[in-house]
Amino acid sequence: MDKRQHPRFPARFHSSFTSVTVVSGEGNVVDLSLRGCCVESETSVQPGSTLTIRVHILQDEPPITILEAVVRWTREGRFGIEFLSLVPEEWARLQHTVTQLELHPYEKKPTDDTSEAA
């Protein structure tokens, strides 16, 4: 049973992340909600790790920066994170992005492998 309070919407945004333990990497956000996301990445992270994550929505704009997010699970090149801390401006940008995904769903291409529920 899904325990999420906010629905996640399929997406495909480049992301980068860092942690206080000097883990850093890049990946792709494959679904996004107001409180979290799933990231595909070759970088290994551990559940419980705290990250700062940057989600690159548009090339012409700075990424949405989530100052504090915690890794809740990892599995086969993916991990799920819960957002804990955003500044108000970033929160507004995240809300706008999620609303846009809800109104205009991301179209998966046949070559995209994002069918697994996160």
C-alpha positions as CSV (number, residue, x, y, z in Angstrom):
1,M,0.0,0.0,0.0
2,D,1.3,3.5,-0.9
3,K,1.8,5.6,2.2
4,R,2.5,8.9,0.3
5,Q,0.4,11.9,1.1
6,H,1.2,13.6,-2.2
7,P,0.9,12.0,-5.6
8,R,4.0,11.6,-7.7
9,F,4.0,12.4,-11.3
10,P,6.3,10.9,-14.0
11,A,9.0,13.3,-15.0
12,R,12.5,13.4,-16.6
13,F,14.7,16.1,-15.2
14,H,18.4,16.1,-14.8
15,S,19.5,16.4,-11.2
16,S,22.7,16.7,-9.1
17,F,23.2,16.0,-5.4
18,T,25.7,16.3,-2.6
19,S,25.8,15.2,1.0
20,V,27.7,16.2,4.1
21,T,29.7,12.9,3.8
22,V,31.1,14.1,0.5
23,V,28.9,11.9,-1.7
24,S,28.1,13.7,-4.9
25,G,26.6,12.6,-8.1
26,E,24.2,13.2,-10.9
27,G,21.1,11.4,-12.1
28,N,17.6,11.9,-13.5
29,V,14.5,12.6,-11.5
30,V,11.9,10.1,-12.9
31,D,9.0,11.1,-10.7
32,L,8.3,14.1,-8.6
33,S,5.9,15.2,-5.9
34,L,5.6,18.1,-3.5
35,R,7.4,16.0,-0.8
36,G,9.8,13.8,-2.7
37,C,11.1,12.2,-5.8
38,C,12.7,9.1,-7.3
39,V,16.2,9.5,-8.8
40,E,18.0,7.2,-11.3
41,S,21.7,7.4,-10.7
42,E,24.9,5.4,-11.0
43,T,26.1,7.0,-7.7
44,S,25.5,4.8,-4.7
45,V,23.7,6.4,-1.7
46,Q,22.7,4.9,1.6
47,P,19.2,5.1,3.1
48,G,19.1,7.7,5.8
49,S,21.7,9.9,4.0
50,T,20.9,13.6,4.0
51,L,21.4,15.3,0.6
52,T,21.1,18.7,-1.0
53,I,19.5,18.0,-4.4
54,R,19.2,20.3,-7.4
55,V,16.5,19.6,-10.0
56,H,17.2,21.1,-13.4
57,I,13.7,21.9,-14.9
58,L,14.6,24.2,-17.7
59,Q,18.1,24.9,-19.2
60,D,17.5,28.6,-19.1
61,E,16.7,28.7,-15.4
62,P,18.6,27.8,-12.2
63,P,17.8,24.4,-10.8
64,I,15.3,24.0,-8.0
65,T,17.4,23.5,-4.9
66,I,16.2,21.3,-2.0
67,L,18.5,22.2,0.8
68,E,17.8,19.1,2.9
69,A,16.4,15.8,1.6
70,V,16.7,12.3,3.2
71,V,17.2,9.1,1.2
72,R,14.3,6.7,2.2
73,W,15.2,3.7,0.0
74,T,17.6,2.5,-2.6
75,R,17.1,-0.2,-5.3
76,E,18.9,-1.1,-8.5
77,G,20.2,2.3,-9.6
78,R,17.3,4.2,-8.1
79,F,16.7,5.9,-4.8
80,G,13.7,7.7,-3.3
81,I,14.1,10.8,-1.3
82,E,11.8,12.9,0.9
83,F,12.2,16.7,0.9
84,L,12.7,18.2,4.3
85,S,13.8,21.8,3.8
86,L,13.3,24.3,0.9
87,V,13.4,28.1,1.0
88,P,10.1,29.7,0.2
89,E,11.1,30.7,-3.3
90,E,12.2,27.2,-4.2
91,W,9.0,25.8,-2.6
92,A,6.9,28.0,-4.9
93,R,8.9,26.8,-7.9
94,L,8.4,23.2,-6.9
95,Q,4.7,23.7,-6.5
96,H,4.5,25.3,-9.9
97,T,6.5,22.4,-11.5
98,V,4.3,19.7,-9.9
99,T,1.2,21.5,-10.9
100,Q,2.5,21.6,-14.5
101,L,3.2,17.9,-14.4
102,E,-0.3,17.2,-13.2
103,L,-1.9,19.4,-15.9
104,H,0.5,18.3,-18.7
105,P,1.7,14.7,-17.9
106,Y,5.2,13.7,-19.0
107,E,5.0,11.5,-22.1
108,K,7.2,8.5,-21.7
109,K,8.9,7.3,-24.8
110,P,9.0,3.6,-25.6
111,T,12.8,3.6,-24.8
112,D,12.2,5.2,-21.3
113,D,12.4,2.6,-18.5
114,T,10.4,4.5,-15.9
115,S,7.5,2.1,-15.6
116,E,8.4,0.9,-12.1
117,A,6.4,2.5,-9.3
118,A,8.5,4.5,-6.9
